[in-house]
Amino acid sequence: MKHFLDYVVRSLVDNPDDVQITESTKDGETTFRVSLHPADVGLVIGKGGRTISAIRSLINSANKAGDHLAVEVVENA
């Protein structure tokens, strides 16, 4: 799932080399933290949050394990 998310996010941004995805699992919920170049945050979030909402929908619909998956976007310092 992490590779799929990486592919989707890298295809959206202008600085794909700055994309970093970390995965953590706690209490049956897997969280993917997507670190991006500051200029790319708006591209991934999208107008009104539509793009990140679509990414979350894709990730959860492709989830075969049945765990809850969450995607968080953070800006690289």
mmCIF file of the N, C-alpha and C atoms, coordinates in Angstrom:
data_MODEL
# 
_entry.id   MODEL 
# 
loop_
_atom_site.group_PDB 
_atom_site.id 
_atom_site.type_symbol 
_atom_site.label_atom_id 
_atom_site.label_alt_id 
_atom_site.label_comp_id 
_atom_site.label_asym_id 
_atom_site.label_entity_id 
_atom_site.label_seq_id 
_atom_site.pdbx_PDB_ins_code 
_atom_site.Cartn_x 
_atom_site.Cartn_y 
_atom_site.Cartn_z 
_atom_site.occupancy 
_atom_site.B_iso_or_equiv 
_atom_site.pdbx_formal_charge 
_atom_site.auth_seq_id 
_atom_site.auth_comp_id 
_atom_site.auth_asym_id 
_atom_site.auth_atom_id 
_atom_site.pdbx_PDB_model_num 
ATOM 1   N N  . MET A 1 1  ? 0.823   -1.186 0.000  1.00 0.00 ? 1  MET A N  1 
ATOM 2   C CA . MET A 1 1  ? 0.000   0.000  0.000  1.00 0.00 ? 1  MET A CA 1 
ATOM 3   C C  . MET A 1 1  ? 0.873   1.258  0.000  1.00 0.00 ? 1  MET A C  1 
ATOM 4   N N  . LYS A 1 2  ? 1.981   1.190  0.721  1.00 0.00 ? 2  LYS A N  1 
ATOM 5   C CA . LYS A 1 2  ? 2.888   2.332  0.800  1.00 0.00 ? 2  LYS A CA 1 
ATOM 6   C C  . LYS A 1 2  ? 3.443   2.671  -0.586 1.00 0.00 ? 2  LYS A C  1 
ATOM 7   N N  . HIS A 1 3  ? 3.758   1.655  -1.376 1.00 0.00 ? 3  HIS A N  1 
ATOM 8   C CA . HIS A 1 3  ? 4.295   1.888  -2.718 1.00 0.00 ? 3  HIS A CA 1 
ATOM 9   C C  . HIS A 1 3  ? 3.247   2.523  -3.631 1.00 0.00 ? 3  HIS A C  1 
ATOM 10  N N  . PHE A 1 4  ? 2.011   2.088  -3.492 1.00 0.00 ? 4  PHE A N  1 
ATOM 11  C CA . PHE A 1 4  ? 0.918   2.666  -4.275 1.00 0.00 ? 4  PHE A CA 1 
ATOM 12  C C  . PHE A 1 4  ? 0.744   4.139  -3.926 1.00 0.00 ? 4  PHE A C  1 
ATOM 13  N N  . LEU A 1 5  ? 0.730   4.445  -2.635 1.00 0.00 ? 5  LEU A N  1 
ATOM 14  C CA . LEU A 1 5  ? 0.604   5.836  -2.191 1.00 0.00 ? 5  LEU A CA 1 
ATOM 15  C C  . LEU A 1 5  ? 1.782   6.665  -2.692 1.00 0.00 ? 5  LEU A C  1 
ATOM 16  N N  . ASP A 1 6  ? 2.976   6.106  -2.629 1.00 0.00 ? 6  ASP A N  1 
ATOM 17  C CA . ASP A 1 6  ? 4.168   6.797  -3.107 1.00 0.00 ? 6  ASP A CA 1 
ATOM 18  C C  . ASP A 1 6  ? 4.037   7.118  -4.597 1.00 0.00 ? 6  ASP A C  1 
ATOM 19  N N  . TYR A 1 7  ? 3.576   6.175  -5.379 1.00 0.00 ? 7  TYR A N  1 
ATOM 20  C CA . TYR A 1 7  ? 3.393   6.381  -6.819 1.00 0.00 ? 7  TYR A CA 1 
ATOM 21  C C  . TYR A 1 7  ? 2.387   7.501  -7.093 1.00 0.00 ? 7  TYR A C  1 
ATOM 22  N N  . VAL A 1 8  ? 1.262   7.482  -6.406 1.00 0.00 ? 8  VAL A N  1 
ATOM 23  C CA . VAL A 1 8  ? 0.217   8.479  -6.620 1.00 0.00 ? 8  VAL A CA 1 
ATOM 24  C C  . VAL A 1 8  ? 0.711   9.874  -6.248 1.00 0.00 ? 8  VAL A C  1 
ATOM 25  N N  . VAL A 1 9  ? 1.334   9.997  -5.099 1.00 0.00 ? 9  VAL A N  1 
ATOM 26  C CA . VAL A 1 9  ? 1.778   11.314 -4.627 1.00 0.00 ? 9  VAL A CA 1 
ATOM 27  C C  . VAL A 1 9  ? 2.903   11.862 -5.512 1.00 0.00 ? 9  VAL A C  1 
ATOM 28  N N  . ARG A 1 10 ? 3.875   11.015 -5.855 1.00 0.00 ? 10 ARG A N  1 
ATOM 29  C CA . ARG A 1 10 ? 4.989   11.481 -6.692 1.00 0.00 ? 10 ARG A CA 1 
ATOM 30  C C  . ARG A 1 10 ? 4.521   11.943 -8.070 1.00 0.00 ? 10 ARG A C  1 
ATOM 31  N N  . SER A 1 11 ? 3.442   11.352 -8.575 1.00 0.00 ? 11 SER A N  1 
ATOM 32  C CA . SER A 1 11 ? 2.954   11.762 -9.891 1.00 0.00 ? 11 SER A CA 1 
ATOM 33  C C  . SER A 1 11 ? 2.214   13.109 -9.832 1.00 0.00 ? 11 SER A C  1 
ATOM 34  N N  . LEU A 1 12 ? 1.840   13.562 -8.651 1.00 0.00 ? 12 LEU A N  1 
ATOM 35  C CA . LEU A 1 12 ? 1.122   14.825 -8.494 1.00 0.00 ? 12 LEU A CA 1 
ATOM 36  C C  . LEU A 1 12 ? 2.020   16.029 -8.254 1.00 0.00 ? 12 LEU A C  1 
ATOM 37  N N  . VAL A 1 13 ? 3.187   15.823 -7.676 1.00 0.00 ? 13 VAL A N  1 
ATOM 38  C CA . VAL A 1 13 ? 4.005   16.934 -7.183 1.00 0.00 ? 13 VAL A CA 1 
ATOM 39  C C  . VAL A 1 13 ? 5.050   17.389 -8.196 1.00 0.00 ? 13 VAL A C  1 
ATOM 40  N N  . ASP A 1 14 ? 5.579   18.589 -7.969 1.00 0.00 ? 14 ASP A N  1 
ATOM 41  C CA . ASP A 1 14 ? 6.639   19.142 -8.811 1.00 0.00 ? 14 ASP A CA 1 
ATOM 42  C C  . ASP A 1 14 ? 8.029   18.706 -8.348 1.00 0.00 ? 14 ASP A C  1 
ATOM 43  N N  . ASN A 1 15 ? 8.150   18.312 -7.081 1.00 0.00 ? 15 ASN A N  1 
ATOM 44  C CA . ASN A 1 15 ? 9.433   17.895 -6.502 1.00 0.00 ? 15 ASN A CA 1 
ATOM 45  C C  . ASN A 1 15 ? 9.330   16.463 -5.977 1.00 0.00 ? 15 ASN A C  1 
ATOM 46  N N  . PRO A 1 16 ? 9.292   15.471 -6.871 1.00 0.00 ? 16 PRO A N  1 
ATOM 47  C CA . PRO A 1 16 ? 9.079   14.092 -6.411 1.00 0.00 ? 16 PRO A CA 1 
ATOM 48  C C  . PRO A 1 16 ? 10.222  13.537 -5.561 1.00 0.00 ? 16 PRO A C  1 
ATOM 49  N N  . ASP A 1 17 ? 11.419  14.102 -5.682 1.00 0.00 ? 17 ASP A N  1 
ATOM 50  C CA . ASP A 1 17 ? 12.538  13.615 -4.878 1.00 0.00 ? 17 ASP A CA 1 
ATOM 51  C C  . ASP A 1 17 ? 12.396  13.985 -3.404 1.00 0.00 ? 17 ASP A C  1 
ATOM 52  N N  . ASP A 1 18 ? 11.556  14.957 -3.093 1.00 0.00 ? 18 ASP A N  1 
ATOM 53  C CA . ASP A 1 18 ? 11.359  15.394 -1.706 1.00 0.00 ? 18 ASP A CA 1 
ATOM 54  C C  . ASP A 1 18 ? 10.235  14.647 -0.994 1.00 0.00 ? 18 ASP A C  1 
ATOM 55  N N  . VAL A 1 19 ? 9.580   13.725 -1.673 1.00 0.00 ? 19 VAL A N  1 
ATOM 56  C CA . VAL A 1 19 ? 8.476   12.973 -1.075 1.00 0.00 ? 19 VAL A CA 1 
ATOM 57  C C  . VAL A 1 19 ? 9.038   11.867 -0.189 1.00 0.00 ? 19 VAL A C  1 
ATOM 58  N N  . GLN A 1 20 ? 8.581   11.833 1.059  1.00 0.00 ? 20 GLN A N  1 
ATOM 59  C CA . GLN A 1 20 ? 8.951   10.782 2.003  1.00 0.00 ? 20 GLN A CA 1 
ATOM 60  C C  . GLN A 1 20 ? 7.678   10.287 2.674  1.00 0.00 ? 20 GLN A C  1 
ATOM 61  N N  . ILE A 1 21 ? 7.521   8.980  2.727  1.00 0.00 ? 21 ILE A N  1 
ATOM 62  C CA . ILE A 1 21 ? 6.331   8.401  3.347  1.00 0.00 ? 21 ILE A CA 1 
ATOM 63  C C  . ILE A 1 21 ? 6.772   7.465  4.456  1.00 0.00 ? 21 ILE A C  1 
ATOM 64  N N  . THR A 1 22 ? 6.255   7.723  5.655  1.00 0.00 ? 22 THR A N  1 
ATOM 65  C CA . THR A 1 22 ? 6.520   6.839  6.787  1.00 0.00 ? 22 THR A CA 1 
ATOM 66  C C  . THR A 1 22 ? 5.210   6.172  7.195  1.00 0.00 ? 22 THR A C  1 
ATOM 67  N N  . GLU A 1 23 ? 5.337   4.955  7.653  1.00 0.00 ? 23 GLU A N  1 
ATOM 68  C CA . GLU A 1 23 ? 4.164   4.151  8.005  1.00 0.00 ? 23 GLU A CA 1 
ATOM 69  C C  . GLU A 1 23 ? 4.257   3.754  9.471  1.00 0.00 ? 23 GLU A C  1 
ATOM 70  N N  . SER A 1 24 ? 3.152   3.917  10.195 1.00 0.00 ? 24 SER A N  1 
ATOM 71  C CA . SER A 1 24 ? 3.101   3.476  11.589 1.00 0.00 ? 24 SER A CA 1 
ATOM 72  C C  . SER A 1 24 ? 1.756   2.820  11.844 1.00 0.00 ? 24 SER A C  1 
ATOM 73  N N  . THR A 1 25 ? 1.775   1.807  12.683 1.00 0.00 ? 25 THR A N  1 
ATOM 74  C CA . THR A 1 25 ? 0.552   1.065  12.999 1.00 0.00 ? 25 THR A CA 1 
ATOM 75  C C  . THR A 1 25 ? 0.326   1.095  14.494 1.00 0.00 ? 25 THR A C  1 
ATOM 76  N N  . LYS A 1 26 ? -0.926  1.387  14.875 1.00 0.00 ? 26 LYS A N  1 
ATOM 77  C CA . LYS A 1 26 ? -1.290  1.419  16.289 1.00 0.00 ? 26 LYS A CA 1 
ATOM 78  C C  . LYS A 1 26 ? -2.764  1.084  16.412 1.00 0.00 ? 26 LYS A C  1 
ATOM 79  N N  . ASP A 1 27 ? -3.094  0.120  17.236 1.00 0.00 ? 27 ASP A N  1 
ATOM 80  C CA . ASP A 1 27 ? -4.471  -0.270 17.525 1.00 0.00 ? 27 ASP A CA 1 
ATOM 81  C C  . ASP A 1 27 ? -5.283  -0.574 16.266 1.00 0.00 ? 27 ASP A C  1 
ATOM 82  N N  . GLY A 1 28 ? -4.686  -1.289 15.321 1.00 0.00 ? 28 GLY A N  1 
ATOM 83  C CA . GLY A 1 28 ? -5.402  -1.674 14.113 1.00 0.00 ? 28 GLY A CA 1 
ATOM 84  C C  . GLY A 1 28 ? -5.562  -0.578 13.089 1.00 0.00 ? 28 GLY A C  1 
ATOM 85  N N  . GLU A 1 29 ? -4.908  0.568  13.300 1.00 0.00 ? 29 GLU A N  1 
ATOM 86  C CA . GLU A 1 29 ? -4.969  1.666  12.335 1.00 0.00 ? 29 GLU A CA 1 
ATOM 87  C C  . GLU A 1 29 ? -3.566  1.947  11.820 1.00 0.00 ? 29 GLU A C  1 
ATOM 88  N N  . THR A 1 30 ? -3.436  1.946  10.528 1.00 0.00 ? 30 THR A N  1 
ATOM 89  C CA . THR A 1 30 ? -2.165  2.260  9.894  1.00 0.00 ? 30 THR A CA 1 
ATOM 90  C C  . THR A 1 30 ? -2.218  3.699  9.402  1.00 0.00 ? 30 THR A C  1 
ATOM 91  N N  . THR A 1 31 ? -1.206  4.466  9.778  1.00 0.00 ? 31 THR A N  1 
ATOM 92  C CA . THR A 1 31 ? -1.128  5.869  9.384  1.00 0.00 ? 31 THR A CA 1 
ATOM 93  C C  . THR A 1 31 ? 0.077   6.070  8.482  1.00 0.00 ? 31 THR A C  1 
ATOM 94  N N  . PHE A 1 32 ? -0.167  6.691  7.348  1.00 0.00 ? 32 PHE A N  1 
ATOM 95  C CA . PHE A 1 32 ? 0.889   7.053  6.423  1.00 0.00 ? 32 PHE A CA 1 
ATOM 96  C C  . PHE A 1 32 ? 1.097   8.559  6.532  1.00 0.00 ? 32 PHE A C  1 
ATOM 97  N N  . ARG A 1 33 ? 2.311   8.965  6.913  1.00 0.00 ? 33 ARG A N  1 
ATOM 98  C CA . ARG A 1 33 ? 2.652   10.388 6.985  1.00 0.00 ? 33 ARG A CA 1 
ATOM 99  C C  . ARG A 1 33 ? 3.432   10.735 5.732  1.00 0.00 ? 33 ARG A C  1 
ATOM 100 N N  . VAL A 1 34 ? 2.890   11.633 4.940  1.00 0.00 ? 34 VAL A N  1 
ATOM 101 C CA . VAL A 1 34 ? 3.490   12.035 3.675  1.00 0.00 ? 34 VAL A CA 1 
ATOM 102 C C  . VAL A 1 34 ? 4.177   13.382 3.876  1.00 0.00 ? 34 VAL A C  1 
ATOM 103 N N  . SER A 1 35 ? 5.513   13.379 3.815  1.00 0.00 ? 35 SER A N  1 
ATOM 104 C CA . SER A 1 35 ? 6.293   14.611 3.942  1.00 0.00 ? 35 SER A CA 1 
ATOM 105 C C  . SER A 1 35 ? 6.586   15.137 2.546  1.00 0.00 ? 35 SER A C  1 
ATOM 106 N N  . LEU A 1 36 ? 6.316   16.427 2.348  1.00 0.00 ? 36 LEU A N  1 
ATOM 107 C CA . LEU A 1 36 ? 6.440   17.039 1.031  1.00 0.00 ? 36 LEU A CA 1 
ATOM 108 C C  . LEU A 1 36 ? 7.231   18.328 1.080  1.00 0.00 ? 36 LEU A C  1 
ATOM 109 N N  . HIS A 1 37 ? 7.717   18.742 -0.073 1.00 0.00 ? 37 HIS A N  1 
ATOM 110 C CA . HIS A 1 37 ? 8.314   20.066 -0.242 1.00 0.00 ? 37 HIS A CA 1 
ATOM 111 C C  . HIS A 1 37 ? 7.201   21.089 0.022  1.00 0.00 ? 37 HIS A C  1 
ATOM 112 N N  . PRO A 1 38 ? 7.502   22.210 0.677  1.00 0.00 ? 38 PRO A N  1 
ATOM 113 C CA . PRO A 1 38 ? 6.453   23.191 0.995  1.00 0.00 ? 38 PRO A CA 1 
ATOM 114 C C  . PRO A 1 38 ? 5.627   23.652 -0.212 1.00 0.00 ? 38 PRO A C  1 
ATOM 115 N N  . ALA A 1 39 ? 6.241   23.719 -1.374 1.00 0.00 ? 39 ALA A N  1 
ATOM 116 C CA . ALA A 1 39 ? 5.508   24.162 -2.567 1.00 0.00 ? 39 ALA A CA 1 
ATOM 117 C C  . ALA A 1 39 ? 4.521   23.113 -3.072 1.00 0.00 ? 39 ALA A C  1 
ATOM 118 N N  . ASP A 1 40 ? 4.692   21.863 -2.661 1.00 0.00 ? 40 ASP A N  1 
ATOM 119 C CA . ASP A 1 40 ? 3.851   20.766 -3.153 1.00 0.00 ? 40 ASP A CA 1 
ATOM 120 C C  . ASP A 1 40 ? 2.662   20.443 -2.256 1.00 0.00 ? 40 ASP A C  1 
ATOM 121 N N  . VAL A 1 41 ? 2.634   21.010 -1.067 1.00 0.00 ? 41 VAL A N  1 
ATOM 122 C CA . VAL A 1 41 ? 1.562   20.684 -0.123 1.00 0.00 ? 41 VAL A CA 1 
ATOM 123 C C  . VAL A 1 41 ? 0.200   21.026 -0.711 1.00 0.00 ? 41 VAL A C  1 
ATOM 124 N N  . GLY A 1 42 ? 0.081   22.181 -1.308 1.00 0.00 ? 42 GLY A N  1 
ATOM 125 C CA . GLY A 1 42 ? -1.186  22.593 -1.906 1.00 0.00 ? 42 GLY A CA 1 
ATOM 126 C C  . GLY A 1 42 ? -1.619  21.705 -3.055 1.00 0.00 ? 42 GLY A C  1 
ATOM 127 N N  . LEU A 1 43 ? -0.655  21.172 -3.803 1.00 0.00 ? 43 LEU A N  1 
ATOM 128 C CA . LEU A 1 43 ? -0.983  20.281 -4.914 1.00 0.00 ? 43 LEU A CA 1 
ATOM 129 C C  . LEU A 1 43 ? -1.589  18.974 -4.422 1.00 0.00 ? 43 LEU A C  1 
ATOM 130 N N  . VAL A 1 44 ? -1.077  18.471 -3.320 1.00 0.00 ? 44 VAL A N  1 
ATOM 131 C CA . VAL A 1 44 ? -1.573  17.193 -2.793 1.00 0.00 ? 44 VAL A CA 1 
ATOM 132 C C  . VAL A 1 44 ? -2.887  17.384 -2.052 1.00 0.00 ? 44 VAL A C  1 
ATOM 133 N N  . ILE A 1 45 ? -3.039  18.484 -1.346 1.00 0.00 ? 45 ILE A N  1 
ATOM 134 C CA . ILE A 1 45 ? -4.292  18.734 -0.630 1.00 0.00 ? 45 ILE A CA 1 
ATOM 135 C C  . ILE A 1 45 ? -5.401  19.080 -1.614 1.00 0.00 ? 45 ILE A C  1 
ATOM 136 N N  . GLY A 1 46 ? -5.101  19.922 -2.576 1.00 0.00 ? 46 GLY A N  1 
ATOM 137 C CA . GLY A 1 46 ? -6.077  20.278 -3.603 1.00 0.00 ? 46 GLY A CA 1 
ATOM 138 C C  . GLY A 1 46 ? -7.065  21.324 -3.133 1.00 0.00 ? 46 GLY A C  1 
ATOM 139 N N  . LYS A 1 47 ? -7.858  21.783 -4.053 1.00 0.00 ? 47 LYS A N  1 
ATOM 140 C CA . LYS A 1 47 ? -8.837  22.826 -3.768 1.00 0.00 ? 47 LYS A CA 1 
ATOM 141 C C  . LYS A 1 47 ? -9.943  22.268 -2.876 1.00 0.00 ? 47 LYS A C  1 
ATOM 142 N N  . GLY A 1 48 ? -10.053 22.827 -1.699 1.00 0.00 ? 48 GLY A N  1 
ATOM 143 C CA . GLY A 1 48 ? -11.066 22.374 -0.756 1.00 0.00 ? 48 GLY A CA 1 
ATOM 144 C C  . GLY A 1 48 ? -10.796 20.983 -0.200 1.00 0.00 ? 48 GLY A C  1 
ATOM 145 N N  . GLY A 1 49 ? -9.557  20.492 -0.344 1.00 0.00 ? 49 GLY A N  1 
ATOM 146 C CA . GLY A 1 49 ? -9.215  19.170 0.174  1.00 0.00 ? 49 GLY A CA 1 
ATOM 147 C C  . GLY A 1 49 ? -9.684  18.022 -0.706 1.00 0.00 ? 49 GLY A C  1 
ATOM 148 N N  . ARG A 1 50 ? -10.053 18.315 -1.927 1.00 0.00 ? 50 ARG A N  1 
ATOM 149 C CA . ARG A 1 50 ? -10.596 17.273 -2.801 1.00 0.00 ? 50 ARG A CA 1 
ATOM 150 C C  . ARG A 1 50 ? -9.557  16.236 -3.206 1.00 0.00 ? 50 ARG A C  1 
ATOM 151 N N  . THR A 1 51 ? -8.328  16.672 -3.479 1.00 0.00 ? 51 THR A N  1 
ATOM 152 C CA . THR A 1 51 ? -7.301  15.733 -3.930 1.00 0.00 ? 51 THR A CA 1 
ATOM 153 C C  . THR A 1 51 ? -6.912  14.772 -2.813 1.00 0.00 ? 51 THR A C  1 
ATOM 154 N N  . ILE A 1 52 ? -6.659  15.278 -1.609 1.00 0.00 ? 52 ILE A N  1 
ATOM 155 C CA . ILE A 1 52 ? -6.289  14.391 -0.512 1.00 0.00 ? 52 ILE A CA 1 
ATOM 156 C C  . ILE A 1 52 ? -7.450  13.479 -0.141 1.00 0.00 ? 52 ILE A C  1 
ATOM 157 N N  . SER A 1 53 ? -8.659  13.958 -0.272 1.00 0.00 ? 53 SER A N  1 
ATOM 158 C CA . SER A 1 53 ? -9.827  13.121 -0.019 1.00 0.00 ? 53 SER A CA 1 
ATOM 159 C C  . SER A 1 53 ? -9.902  11.975 -1.027 1.00 0.00 ? 53 SER A C  1 
ATOM 160 N N  . ALA A 1 54 ? -9.601  12.279 -2.281 1.00 0.00 ? 54 ALA A N  1 
ATOM 161 C CA . ALA A 1 54 ? -9.598  11.243 -3.312 1.00 0.00 ? 54 ALA A CA 1 
ATOM 162 C C  . ALA A 1 54 ? -8.481  10.230 -3.065 1.00 0.00 ? 54 ALA A C  1 
ATOM 163 N N  . ILE A 1 55 ? -7.310  10.706 -2.621 1.00 0.00 ? 55 ILE A N  1 
ATOM 164 C CA . ILE A 1 55 ? -6.202  9.801  -2.312 1.00 0.00 ? 55 ILE A CA 1 
ATOM 165 C C  . ILE A 1 55 ? -6.588  8.881  -1.161 1.00 0.00 ? 55 ILE A C  1 
ATOM 166 N N  . ARG A 1 56 ? -7.207  9.433  -0.133 1.00 0.00 ? 56 ARG A N  1 
ATOM 167 C CA . ARG A 1 56 ? -7.646  8.612  1.004  1.00 0.00 ? 56 ARG A CA 1 
ATOM 168 C C  . ARG A 1 56 ? -8.673  7.575  0.577  1.00 0.00 ? 56 ARG A C  1 
ATOM 169 N N  . SER A 1 57 ? -9.575  7.960  -0.311 1.00 0.00 ? 57 SER A N  1 
ATOM 170 C CA . SER A 1 57 ? -10.578 7.019  -0.819 1.00 0.00 ? 57 SER A CA 1 
ATOM 171 C C  . SER A 1 57 ? -9.922  5.894  -1.610 1.00 0.00 ? 57 SER A C  1 
ATOM 172 N N  . LEU A 1 58 ? -8.938  6.239  -2.440 1.00 0.00 ? 58 LEU A N  1 
ATOM 173 C CA . LEU A 1 58 ? -8.214  5.216  -3.208 1.00 0.00 ? 58 LEU A CA 1 
ATOM 174 C C  . LEU A 1 58 ? -7.501  4.233  -2.291 1.00 0.00 ? 58 LEU A C  1 
ATOM 175 N N  . ILE A 1 59 ? -6.825  4.762  -1.291 1.00 0.00 ? 59 ILE A N  1 
ATOM 176 C CA . ILE A 1 59 ? -6.067  3.910  -0.372 1.00 0.00 ? 59 ILE A CA 1 
ATOM 177 C C  . ILE A 1 59 ? -7.002  2.969  0.380  1.00 0.00 ? 59 ILE A C  1 
ATOM 178 N N  . ASN A 1 60 ? -8.113  3.490  0.875  1.00 0.00 ? 60 ASN A N  1 
ATOM 179 C CA . ASN A 1 60 ? -9.032  2.654  1.646  1.00 0.00 ? 60 ASN A CA 1 
ATOM 180 C C  . ASN A 1 60 ? -9.797  1.674  0.771  1.00 0.00 ? 60 ASN A C  1 
ATOM 181 N N  . SER A 1 61 ? -10.062 2.014  -0.485 1.00 0.00 ? 61 SER A N  1 
ATOM 182 C CA . SER A 1 61 ? -10.758 1.074  -1.359 1.00 0.00 ? 61 SER A CA 1 
ATOM 183 C C  . SER A 1 61 ? -9.828  -0.035 -1.837 1.00 0.00 ? 61 SER A C  1 
ATOM 184 N N  . ALA A 1 62 ? -8.529  0.249  -1.924 1.00 0.00 ? 62 ALA A N  1 
ATOM 185 C CA . ALA A 1 62 ? -7.561  -0.767 -2.338 1.00 0.00 ? 62 ALA A CA 1 
ATOM 186 C C  . ALA A 1 62 ? -7.094  -1.628 -1.167 1.00 0.00 ? 62 ALA A C  1 
ATOM 187 N N  . ASN A 1 63 ? -7.535  -1.301 0.030  1.00 0.00 ? 63 ASN A N  1 
ATOM 188 C CA . ASN A 1 63 ? -7.118  -2.000 1.245  1.00 0.00 ? 63 ASN A CA 1 
ATOM 189 C C  . ASN A 1 63 ? -7.791  -3.365 1.320  1.00 0.00 ? 63 ASN A C  1 
ATOM 190 N N  . LYS A 1 64 ? -6.993  -4.423 1.238  1.00 0.00 ? 64 LYS A N  1 
ATOM 191 C CA . LYS A 1 64 ? -7.533  -5.780 1.297  1.00 0.00 ? 64 LYS A CA 1 
ATOM 192 C C  . LYS A 1 64 ? -7.481  -6.361 2.708  1.00 0.00 ? 64 LYS A C  1 
ATOM 193 N N  . ALA A 1 65 ? -6.662  -5.783 3.571  1.00 0.00 ? 65 ALA A N  1 
ATOM 194 C CA . ALA A 1 65 ? -6.495  -6.309 4.924  1.00 0.00 ? 65 ALA A CA 1 
ATOM 195 C C  . ALA A 1 65 ? -7.662  -5.956 5.832  1.00 0.00 ? 65 ALA A C  1 
ATOM 196 N N  . GLY A 1 66 ? -8.400  -4.920 5.501  1.00 0.00 ? 66 GLY A N  1 
ATOM 197 C CA . GLY A 1 66 ? -9.539  -4.524 6.317  1.00 0.00 ? 66 GLY A CA 1 
ATOM 198 C C  . GLY A 1 66 ? -9.195  -3.570 7.441  1.00 0.00 ? 66 GLY A C  1 
ATOM 199 N N  . ASP A 1 67 ? -7.922  -3.240 7.613  1.00 0.00 ? 67 ASP A N  1 
ATOM 200 C CA . ASP A 1 67 ? -7.528  -2.275 8.635  1.00 0.00 ? 67 ASP A CA 1 
ATOM 201 C C  . ASP A 1 67 ? -7.937  -0.876 8.196  1.00 0.00 ? 67 ASP A C  1 
ATOM 202 N N  . HIS A 1 68 ? -8.085  0.006  9.152  1.00 0.00 ? 68 HIS A N  1 
ATOM 203 C CA . HIS A 1 68 ? -8.363  1.405  8.830  1.00 0.00 ? 68 HIS A CA 1 
ATOM 204 C C  . HIS A 1 68 ? -7.048  2.060  8.453  1.00 0.00 ? 68 HIS A C  1 
ATOM 205 N N  . LEU A 1 69 ? -7.038  2.779  7.354  1.00 0.00 ? 69 LEU A N  1 
ATOM 206 C CA . LEU A 1 69 ? -5.847  3.477  6.889  1.00 0.00 ? 69 LEU A CA 1 
ATOM 207 C C  . LEU A 1 69 ? -6.084  4.976  6.920  1.00 0.00 ? 69 LEU A C  1 
ATOM 208 N N  . ALA A 1 70 ? -5.073  5.705  7.368  1.00 0.00 ? 70 ALA A N  1 
ATOM 209 C CA . ALA A 1 70 ? -5.157  7.161  7.419  1.00 0.00 ? 70 ALA A CA 1 
ATOM 210 C C  . ALA A 1 70 ? -3.952  7.743  6.677  1.00 0.00 ? 70 ALA A C  1 
ATOM 211 N N  . VAL A 1 71 ? -4.156  8.879  6.036  1.00 0.00 ? 71 VAL A N  1 
ATOM 212 C CA . VAL A 1 71 ? -3.091  9.565  5.328  1.00 0.00 ? 71 VAL A CA 1 
ATOM 213 C C  . VAL A 1 71 ? -3.007  10.980 5.875  1.00 0.00 ? 71 VAL A C  1 
ATOM 214 N N  . GLU A 1 72 ? -1.812  11.362 6.332  1.00 0.00 ? 72 GLU A N  1 
ATOM 215 C CA . GLU A 1 72 ? -1.562  12.711 6.841  1.00 0.00 ? 72 GLU A CA 1 
ATOM 216 C C  . GLU A 1 72 ? -0.510  13.375 5.967  1.00 0.00 ? 72 GLU A C  1 
ATOM 217 N N  . VAL A 1 73 ? -0.703  14.649 5.695  1.00 0.00 ? 73 VAL A N  1 
ATOM 218 C CA . VAL A 1 73 ? 0.253   15.411 4.894  1.00 0.00 ? 73 VAL A CA 1 
ATOM 219 C C  . VAL A 1 73 ? 0.997   16.360 5.819  1.00 0.00 ? 73 VAL A C  1 
ATOM 220 N N  . VAL A 1 74 ? 2.326   16.312 5.773  1.00 0.00 ? 74 VAL A N  1 
ATOM 221 C CA . VAL A 1 74 ? 3.156   17.213 6.566  1.00 0.00 ? 74 VAL A CA 1 
ATOM 222 C C  . VAL A 1 74 ? 4.163   17.888 5.642  1.00 0.00 ? 74 VAL A C  1 
ATOM 223 N N  . GLU A 1 75 ? 4.548   19.101 6.001  1.00 0.00 ? 75 GLU A N  1 
ATOM 224 C CA . GLU A 1 75 ? 5.479   19.891 5.214  1.00 0.00 ? 75 GLU A CA 1 
ATOM 225 C C  . GLU A 1 75 ? 6.892   19.661 5.716  1.00 0.00 ? 75 GLU A C  1 
ATOM 226 N N  . ASN A 1 76 ? 7.824   19.405 4.806  1.00 0.00 ? 76 ASN A N  1 
ATOM 227 C CA . ASN A 1 76 ? 9.233   19.288 5.195  1.00 0.00 ? 76 ASN A CA 1 
ATOM 228 C C  . ASN A 1 76 ? 9.725   20.637 5.680  1.00 0.00 ? 76 ASN A C  1 
ATOM 229 N N  . ALA A 1 77 ? 10.579  20.599 6.677  1.00 0.00 ? 77 ALA A N  1 
ATOM 230 C CA . ALA A 1 77 ? 11.129  21.847 7.216  1.00 0.00 ? 77 ALA A CA 1 
ATOM 231 C C  . ALA A 1 77 ? 12.247  22.367 6.371  1.00 0.00 ? 77 ALA A C  1 
# 
